[in-house]
Amino acid sequence: MSKDVSHEIYSEVCRFYYKEARLFSAQDYRQWLETMVDRSIVYFLPVFQERYQRDRKPEPEFPPYIYNDDYDDLDQRVQQLETDLSRRVDPAGRIRHLITNIEVFEGEAESAFTTYSNFLVCRNRREREQTLLVGGREDRLVRMPEGLRLAFRKITIPQRVILDSDLYYMM
């Protein structure tokens, strides 16, 4: 494990994540993408693999994934959500993102940080569609002249079966 960061940097990273959660909850994905995401982003949601404890095979080098996006992929996803044609946003759902258990460590580069956090996403849509999603994130943040930017995110959802009809929204 890398070295812990100063209290000031930890506080800055927490503010970054709280702003991100607020933008996600407001479904303001365009502002998130343009002000918080680095152009080199890798945004990755692998498929959870259930194994017996005695199965010692290494994890696959290229595991299956639900999505594996770069900046252009995220931009395309945001563009789709901005159209009036997306069934995902009509009628608009109510969504709330919570972020917790934030850990911040010095990264390999001087102005980079490795972080671990947990999230809870509560989404209500239509009369009876409600989803609670709990998971974790492993991120790499980089310091740019305009502030912190998200350069890497690996999302893990430790459910064998995800009972959500739409994992299109951001986590």
JOBEL-V836145 format. One record per residue. N is the residue number from 1. RES is the residue in three letters. SS is DSSP state (2 for helix, 1 for strand, 0 for the rest). PHI is phi as a letter, one per 20 degrees, with the letter a starting at -180 (none if undefined). PSI is psi in whole degrees, 0 to 359 (999 if undefined). Layout:
n->{N N}
res->{RES RES}
ss->{SS SS}
phi->{PHI PHI}
psi->{PSI PSI}
This chain:
n->{1 2 3 4 5 6 7 8 9 10 11 12 13 14 15 16 17 18 19 20 21 22 23 24 25 26 27 28 29 30 31 32 33 34 35 36 37 38 39 40 41 42 43 44 45 46 47 48 49 50 51 52 53 54 55 56 57 58 59 60 61 62 63 64 65 66 67 68 69 70 71 72 73 74 75 76 77 78 79 80 81 82 83 84 85 86 87 88 89 90 91 92 93 94 95 96 97 98 99 100 101 102 103 104 105 106 107 108 109 110 111 112 113 114 115 116 117 118 119 120 121 122 123 124 125 126 127 128 129 130 131 132 133 134 135 136 137 138 139 140 141 142 143 144 145 146 147 148 149 150 151 152 153 154 155 156 157 158 159 160 161 162 163 164 165 166 167 168 169 170 171}
res->{MET SER LYS ASP VAL SER HIS GLU ILE TYR SER GLU VAL CYS ARG PHE TYR TYR LYS GLU ALA ARG LEU PHE SER ALA GLN ASP TYR ARG GLN TRP LEU GLU THR MET VAL ASP ARG SER ILE VAL TYR PHE LEU PRO VAL PHE GLN GLU ARG TYR GLN ARG ASP ARG LYS PRO GLU PRO GLU PHE PRO PRO TYR ILE TYR ASN ASP ASP TYR ASP ASP LEU ASP GLN ARG VAL GLN GLN LEU GLU THR ASP LEU SER ARG ARG VAL ASP PRO ALA GLY ARG ILE ARG HIS LEU ILE THR ASN ILE GLU VAL PHE GLU GLY GLU ALA GLU SER ALA PHE THR THR TYR SER ASN PHE LEU VAL CYS ARG ASN ARG ARG GLU ARG GLU GLN THR LEU LEU VAL GLY GLY ARG GLU ASP ARG LEU VAL ARG MET PRO GLU GLY LEU ARG LEU ALA PHE ARG LYS ILE THR ILE PRO GLN ARG VAL ILE LEU ASP SER ASP LEU TYR TYR MET MET}
ss->{0 0 0 1 0 0 2 2 2 2 2 2 2 2 2 2 2 2 2 2 2 2 2 2 2 0 0 0 2 2 2 2 2 2 2 2 1 1 1 1 1 1 1 1 1 1 0 0 0 0 0 0 0 0 0 0 0 0 0 0 0 0 0 0 1 1 1 1 1 0 2 2 2 2 2 2 2 2 2 2 2 2 0 0 0 0 2 2 2 0 0 0 0 1 1 1 1 1 1 1 1 1 1 1 1 1 0 0 0 0 0 1 1 1 1 1 1 1 1 1 1 1 1 1 1 0 0 0 1 1 1 1 1 1 1 1 1 1 1 1 1 1 1 1 0 0 1 1 1 1 1 1 1 1 1 1 0 0 0 0 0 0 0 0 0 0 0 0 0 0 0}
phi->{none f f f e f f f f g f f f f f g f f f g f f f f f e l e f f f g f f d c d f f e g c d c c f e f d e c f f f f e g f g f f c f f b e b b d d g f f f f f f f g f f e e e e e f f d c f f e d c c d d c b l f c c c f e f e f d c c d c c b d c c d d c d b l f c e c c d c d a c c d c c d c e d g e p f c e d b b d d c c e d f c e e d e b e f f e c}
psi->{144 177 141 156 171 164 322 315 319 315 319 317 318 316 321 312 325 321 317 315 320 316 319 316 326 357 36 66 330 312 319 310 315 336 348 351 131 149 343 12 141 118 109 130 93 160 133 133 122 126 154 152 328 351 103 11 143 154 146 145 323 83 156 154 157 315 154 87 151 187 316 322 315 319 318 320 316 318 318 319 336 348 161 359 351 119 343 335 10 108 153 137 168 131 145 131 131 141 137 175 47 125 139 131 155 139 186 321 159 322 31 152 140 131 153 139 166 155 157 125 124 120 128 132 139 199 320 9 109 136 132 124 125 136 187 161 140 118 160 121 144 144 123 168 327 0 193 145 146 121 338 138 125 119 134 131 107 44 137 319 125 116 40 136 354 105 26 330 163 153 999}
